[in-house]
Amino acid sequence: MPATRVNYWALSAFWLGVSVHWAAFLTIAMQARVNDLAPEAQRGAYLAWLAAAGALISTVIELVAGPISDRSTARMGRRRPFILWGTLLSLPFILLFMTTQSFAMLVLHFVAIQLFLNWANGPYQAVIPDYVPPERHGLASAYMGMMTLVGTLLGLAIAGALLGEPPLVLSEWSRPARLQLVGWTLVAFLLLTMLWTVLGMHEPPWRPSHPDEKRLRLTLFVNIWLRELPNFRWVVVSRFVFNMGFFTALFFLEFYLRDTIGLKGAAPQHAFGFMATATLTGVLGNWLAGALADRMSKKRIIYACIALMCACAGLFLSAQSLTLVYLTGALFGVAWGAYAAVDWALASNLVPTRESGRYMAIWHIAMTMPQVVAPLIAGPLGDWLNAQYGLGTGWRWIFLLAPIYFLASAWLLKPVQERRVREAGVQE
């Protein structure tokens, strides 16, 4: 794929399927299955352990897959074989997750999903630094951000409409049948978008100029401290802390609406409504930030996003009504969409393209590890506060952690020196 002519739709299509899947899973499906299989007094802890087990596996597998893909000489190219086979192997476990009646098996199926889907996802994240010129990273990241937002909306719509009690659609179906329908729909999205990307990328095979270039050394898998790339290291650390706040809010949004706001069985639909509102307004922020990111400081855009998110967190904490909850979601979405576009562009600007798979896998740790750490802190803390001060109190207090994390992530971004890119006309 020539660097000056990029098929942005094919390049970003797989991210649509991935976003549909994880939006449905992380916001509604996981919580629904935990509600099915866990004692009510320990739902926070059970959800935390489920999320932590899967995210830990995903982190390890991406650190392995990234460097291997950098050195792959397969005829399909460096990234496409991983995208193809990782996706195909994950699909049966999505269906099994929806049907198991054992919490232990639920954890095992979730771990398998994380293992195989991140075998695909790790190398896939290197496609922007691989094939997009630096002066168009903002545009390419806007496409990725749009796929994130649209995929999130679709995933939430699917899971929220089918898994609420009572469900918004197909209420005559049994709950197990609706769970299976959600599983099959997620499988279809992943399969179709994976094929779009794999068939549309036209990735050439990589041929090393010297045999040593394809050697795999142990340090490639375990050296994640990034001393050789200090600017990129601070981007990773800042993103890690930001996602601590994001996943603290995301994992416990349904519990907050269910117990704190008092929506009970209607909570899944309103979790969808909140995130759908944020997603729709996020499209505006995504494209505006994507266009600006190729023309001005990406750090300044991120600072503005974080300031707006902190204001939204304050409104959300004081919310006593659904109207304020939804207004907060709309404002949050603008900032979230902008952050989704610029964050990826900033990281892509700072990695060496020859080993983009390895470095982007490390960058992705900043999204997967918070899925381990954030619920392990917030879940037991929320359970304890609920036990001490009444059901629902704990979820309100753990949401206070989100703006603290957001502000810390902005402070950690201060040492980053952005790479200046040339202004050039690029045929797209």
N, C-alpha and C positions, 0 to 999 in steps of 0.2 A: 504494500500500500504506500504510494508515494507520500512523502511528508507534506507536500503542498496540496494534496487533494484527499480529503478525509471524508469518509461516509459516516457522519456523526450519528445518524440514526442506527445504523448497524452496530457501531462501536458501543452505543449506550443501551441498546435494546435489552440485553441480558439483565442490566440493572433494574429494569422494570419488573421482570419476573422475580428477582431477588427481593425487591422492595415489597411487592405484593405478599410474598411468602412471609417475610419477617414482620411486616406490619400486622398481619393476621395473627401470627404466632405470639409475638412479644406483648401485644396489647390486649388480646382477647382470648385466643385459643389456649395458650398456656394457663391463663387464669381460670378459664372454664374447666379445663381438665384437672387443675389443682382443686377447684371447688368440688369436682366429682369424687376425688380420691383422697383428699386430706381432711383431717379433723378441723373443725371451724376455728378452734382456738390456736391452731398452729399453721394457718394458711400462709402467713407471711414467711415463716421459716421454711416451709415446704417449697414455696415458690422460689425463695432465695437459693436453696440447694439445687433445684432443678435448673435454674438459670446459670448458676455457677458451674455446674458440671459440664453443661454444653459449651459455655463460653471458654472455659479452660482448655477443652479439647480443640476448639476452633483456633485458639491462639497458637497452640503447638503446631497444628497441621499447617497453618499458613506460613509459619517460620520455616517449615520443611519444604513446602511446595514452591515458595517464591524463588529461592536460590536454584532449585532443580530446574524450574521453568526457564530461568535465565540462561541455562546451559543446555537446553534441549535442542537437539538437531533433528527433531521429527519432521517428516515431510509436510505436516499440517502447520508447522510453525512452532514458536516457543510457547504460546499461550493457549491456542485452540484445543489441543488434546486434553489439557487439564479441565478446561471449561466443559468439554463434551462429556468425558467419562465421570468427572466428579458430580455433575448434575444427574446423569442417568443413575448412578449408584445411590443417590440420596432419595430418589422418588419412592421406593417401596416403604422406607421408614417413615415418611410423612403419613402414608395411609395407616401404618401400624400405630403411630402415635395417637391417631384419632379413635382407635378401637380398643386398645388395651384396657384392662380392668385392674391392673396392678401398678402401683406407684413406682416400684422398682423397675418394671419393664418400661414405664413411661420415661424414666430417666435414661435407660439404655437406648431407647429409640431416639430420644432427643440428642444424645451424644453422637449417635450414628449420623443423624441429619447434619449436625454441626461438622462432623469429620469430613463427610463427602462433599457437602455443599461448599465448605471452605477450601477444600482441595481445588475446586473450580474457582472460587471467588478470589483467593489470594493472587494467583497469576493474572486473573482478569483485571485487577485494579491497576496493573502496570500498562494497560493499553494507551492511556493518555500520554504519559511520558514517552512511550514507545513510538507513537505514530502521529502525535499532534505537535506542531512547532510551538515553542514557548510563548510566542506572542499571541497564540490562540488558545492557551490553556483556560482562560476565563470562559470563552465561548464553549469549549468542549465540556468544561465542568458545569456550565449551565444546562447542557443537555443531560448530563448525569443527574444534576439536581432536579430537573424536571421529571426524569424517570423515577427518582426517589419520591417526589411529591405525588405524582399520579399513581405510582405503585402503592404508596401508603394509603391513599384514598380508596383505591380498589380493594386492597387487602382488608382494610377496616370495614368497608361496605359489606364484603362477603361474610366476614366473621361476625360483625355486629348484627347484621340482618338475620343470620341463621342461628346464632348461639345465645341470643338473649332469651330471657324467660319472662313473658312469652315471646317467641320469635316474631319478627316483623313480617316474614314471609314463610310459606310452607309450614304453617302452624299445625297442620294436620299430620305432618310427618313426625315420627318418633325422634327423640334426641339423638340416639345412635345413628339414625339415617341422616340427620342433618350434619352430624360430625363427619360422616363419611363423604357427604357432598362437599363440605369445605375442603377436606383432604384432596379429593379428586380435582377440584377447581384449582387449588394451589399447584398440584402436579402439572396440570395443563398449562398454566402460565409459565412455570419454569421451563417446561419442555419446549414450548413454542418460541419463547424469547431466546433461549439458548441456541436453538437452531437458526434464528434470525442473525444472531451475532456470529456464530461459527461459520455460516454460509456466506455472510455478507462482508466479513473482514478481509478475505483474500490475503491472509498473512503468509508472507514468503518464508521458506525454511531458513534457519540461521546456520551460517557456516563460519566456524572460528578461523581466524587467520593463523593461529598457532595452537597445537594440541593442548597446551597448558590452560588455554582460555576456558576449556570445558571441564577442567578438573573440579571436583567437589571436595572442599576441605571442611573439617569440623567447625572451624571458626565462622564459616558462612552461616551456620545454623544457630550458634550460641552467642556470637558477638552482636548484641543488640543495644549496646550503650552509645553507639554513634559518635564516638570521640572525634572521628575524622570529618564529621559533618555537624558542627555545633548548631548552625541555624536550623537544620532539619530536626535535630534533637529537640530543640525548644518548641518547634511546631508540634512534634509528637507528644511531648509532655503537656503542652497547653491543651491539645485535643483530648488527651486522656482525662484531664480534670474537668473539661467542659462536659464530656460524656458521662462523667460521674453524676453531674447534675441532671443531664437529660434522662438517663436511665433510672435514676431515683424517681423522677416524676413519671416516666412512661410505665414502669413496671407496676406502680401502685395507683395509677390513675383510676382504674376501675374500682379498686377497693375504696379510694377516697370518695368517689361518686356514690358507691353502694352504701357505705357506712357513715361517712362524715356529712355528705349532703343529704343522705337518707333516701336514695333512689331504689335501693334493694334490687329486685330482679330486673329492673329497667336499666341498671347501670351499664351493661354492655352496649345497648343502643346509644346511650348518651356518651359513653367513651368514644364510640364511633362518631357521634355528632361533633364532639369537641375536636377530635383529630381531623375530621373532614373539614370543619371550618378552618382550622389551622392550615390544612393542606391547600385549600382553595386560595386563601390569601397568600400562602407561601409561593404560589406560582408567580405572583407579581414581584415579590422580593427576589425570587430566584433569577428571573430574567433581567431585572434591573441591575442586580449585583454582578451577574455574569458579564453584562456589557461593560460595566464600570471597571471590573477587575483587570481588564486588559489595558486600562488607561490611567489608573490611579493606584495608590497604595492599597494592597489587599488587607494589611493590618488595620488601617483606618476603618475599612468597611466592617471588619470583624468586631472592632471596638464598638461601633455603632449598633451592630446586631446584639451584642451582649448587654449594652445599656438598656435597649428596649426589652430584652428578655427578663432582665432583673425587675424592671417596672411591672411587667406582666406577672411575675412571680408574686410581687407584693399584692397586686389586685386579686390573684387567685387565692392567696392565703386568707384574705379578708372576705372572700365570696360567701354570701349567705343564700344566693339565689342562682338558678340556672341561667338567667339573663346575663349576669356578670360573668359567670363561667364561660359562656359562649363569646362574649365580647373580648374577654381575655384571650381566648383561643384564636380569635381573628387577628389581634395584635401580635401575639406570639408567632403566628404563622408567617407574617411578613419577615420577621427577624430570622426565623428558622430557615425559611427558603433562601434568604440571602446568604446565611452562613453555609448552607449546604453547597452553594455554588462556589463560594470563595475559598472555603477550607480545602477542597480538593485541588483547586488551581494553585494555591500557595504551596502545598506539598509537592505537586507535580513539577513546579518550577525549580525546586531545590534538590531533586534526586539526579544522580548520574544515570543516563539512559541505558548504559551497558548492563547495569545491575538493578534496573528499576523494579523487577519482580521481588528481589530481596528487600529493598528499602521500602517499597509500598506495603509489603507484608508486615514490616515493623510498624509502619504508620497505622496499619489496620489494627494492631494491638491496642491502639488508643481508642478503638471502638469496642473490641471484644472483651478486654480485661475489665473495663468498667461494668460490663454485664455480670462479671463475677463479684467484684468488690462492692459495687453500689447496693445490690439487694442484700448481700451479707451484712452490711451495716444497717440498712434501712428496714429490712424485714423483721429481724428480731427486736430492733428498737421500737418499731411500730407496734408489734405484738405486746411488748412490755408496757408501753405507754397506754395502749388500749385497756390492758388488764388493770392498770393503776388508776386511770382517770375516766374510763368509759369508752365503749366501742366507738371508733371514729376519731377520737382525739389524737391517737398516735399517728394516723395518716396525715392529719393537718400539720403536725409538728415535723414530720420527716420531709414534707414539702419545703420547709424552711431551709433545708440543706441545699436545694437547687440553686438559688441566687448566690449563696456563698461559694459554691463550686464555680459558677459562671464568672464571678468577679476574680477568683483566683486564676482562672484560665487566661483572662485578659492580662493580668499582671505577669504571668509566665511567658507571654508572647513578646514582652518588651525587648529582650535581647536580640530578637530575630532581625537580621539584615536582609531585606528582600533583594532578589536578583533582578537587575534591570534588564529588560528585554527590548530589542529593537522594534521600532515602529515600521512595519513593512506591509505592503499589500500582499495578501496571500490568497491564492485561488482556492475557494472552498467547494 
